[in-house]
Amino acid sequence: MKFYKAFLETINFTFAAYEMTEDLAMKALIKGLEDHGKQYGLETDWFKDYVTDIYIDGQEMGKAYRDNEEIRGADE
């Protein structure tokens, strides 16, 4: 089963959201960034300059990853 991780690294925090599609992962991350802004008293769109730095990575359940790449056996 595949899932997607949308993530953003800033100077102060690393943000991530996980969902079943890329679109839903992005929406979940944006919602989280909005909620973070509310918690810290920031402008609603405080993250607008970071949107181009958001990455989405697809991964499979039950597999191991190193630096966001699947770890494969020596014969693969």
N, C-alpha and C positions, 0 to 999 in steps of 0.2 A: 504494500500500500504506500503510495507516494504522498508526501506532504511538503509544504513550502514554508520556508522561514524568510520573513522580511526583516532586515536588520539595518541599524544605523549606529555608527560609532561616532561619538562627539568627544570633545576634550574631557568632559565631566562624566558622561554616562555612555553605556552601550544599551541600546534598545532592541528588542526583538519581539516578533509576533509569529505564531505558527497557525497555519490553516490548511485546508484541503485543496485550495486553488491559489494561484498567484494573486489574483484580484482580491480574494478574501483576506489573504495575508497582508497585502498592502493596506486594505481598509482597516484591518485590526491594528496595524502599526500606527496609522494616522490617528485613529481613535485614542490609542495609548499616548501618543505625543500630545494630543489635545488635553487629555486628562493630566499628564505630567505638567503641562503649562498651568492648568488650574491649581494644582497642588503647590506650585512654586510662585503663583501670582504673576505669571508671564502673559504677554499678549497672546490672543487666541491662535494666531498664525506664527508664533515665535520660530517655528521650524522651517518656514518657507524657503530659506536659503540653503537648507540641508536636503531638500527633497531629491535633488540629483545625486546625492550620496547614498540613497537607500538602495540596498541590494536585495535581490530575491534569489534564493537558492532552493532547488528542489532536491529532496532526499527521500530515501526509502526507509520505512520502518524495519527494524530488525537487522540493519546493516551498520557497520562501524565506519566512522569518518575521521580523517586526520586533516586538519586545516581545510575543512569543507570539501575534501575529496574522499571518495570511497576507498577504503583500504582493501586491496585485492591481494590474492595469493601470488606466490612467486611464479606460478605457471599460467597466470592470466594475462 
